[in-house]
Amino acid sequence: MDYSLERRVETIIMRVAGRVDESTWVAFGEGLSEAIAQARQHGVSSVTIDLAMLDYMSSRGLRALTVAKREADEADVTITLAAPNEVMREILAISRYDKLFTITDTVEMK
């Protein structure tokens, strides 16, 4: 799993690639915390997580998302999940994370 952060005027974009599983979930969680911290630092009210290149996420990755949501809520930052592939859409639906997070088809803000 690799990730990168990109600052835009209206959001911090976290691009995630590979798999979030037992060996990478800690780094994923750290990346989420870093994205939220950057949003706060730059006065941005949202973090967009680009899932287009993410192949899989285990329950540990979902837990990292839950912790990040709590952290973001406390910082008045909104997390949006963007561009999930079919596998990720299914994982998000089964876990009901599609009810917890806004999910968009693209990273671009409307």
N, C-alpha and C positions, 0 to 999 in steps of 0.2 A: 504494500500500500504506500502510495506517495500522495502528498498533497502540496498545494501551493496556495498562497493568498494574494489576492489582487484588490487594491483599493479603487473603488469607483466613487463618484460623487454621492450616490444615494445608497450604496451598500458595500460591504466587504464580501468578495466572492472567494469561497474556499472550494477549489477544484480537487476532487478526490479520484484517484485511479487505483485499480487493482481490486484487492479484497480486504475487507475489514473483518478479521477473524480473531482467533485466540492469540495469535502472535502479533497482531497489529492494532488491536483496539485501544491500547494505552496511548500510542502515538496519535491515533485518530482523536481521542478525547483531548489530548494536549493541543492538537491543531484547532479543535473547536474552541477551546478556552482562549487560545491565541487570537482567533478571529473575533471573538466577542470582546476581548481586551482592545484590539485595534479599533473596533467599532466605537467603543467608549472613548478611546483616546482621540479619535478623529471626529467625534460628534456625529457619527452615522447611526441611524436607528435600526439598521437591519443587517443581517448576515444571510447570504444566499449560498447554500451548499450545492455545488454542481455535481450531480451524481451520474452524469452521462458516461463517464469512463469507469464507474464502479461496477464490478462484476457480481459482488456478493457482500452481504453483511450478516454476521452472526448475531446471536442474542447479546453478546458483549458489546458489539457496535451499537445495537439499539439502546442498550443501557447507557452508553456514552452520550447518545443523542438525548436521552431523558435528563441526564445530569446537565448537559449543555442547555437544554430548554429552561431548567430551573435557574441556572446561572444567568441566562439571557433575560428571563423574566425579571429577575432582581435588578438587572442593569437597564431595563426598559429597551431591550433590543429584541427585535422579532427575527426568528429563524425561518427561512423558507427553503424547502427542498426542491431542487430544480432538475428537470430533464432525466428522471430515472428511466432506465431501460425496463423491459418487460419483467425480468427477474426481480429487479428492485421494486417495481410497482407491486408485484405479488407479495414480496416480503413485507412491504409497508402496509398493504391491505390486510394480510393475515394477522399482523401484529397490531392492527388498528392505528398505526402511526399516521395513516392518511386522515384520521380524525383529529389527531393531536397537532399536526403541522399543516401549513399550506403547502400544496405541491403544485408546481407549474411545469408546463411542457418545455419551456426554454429558460435560459438564464437571464435573458434580456428583460428589463423592467418595462412594464406597459405604462 
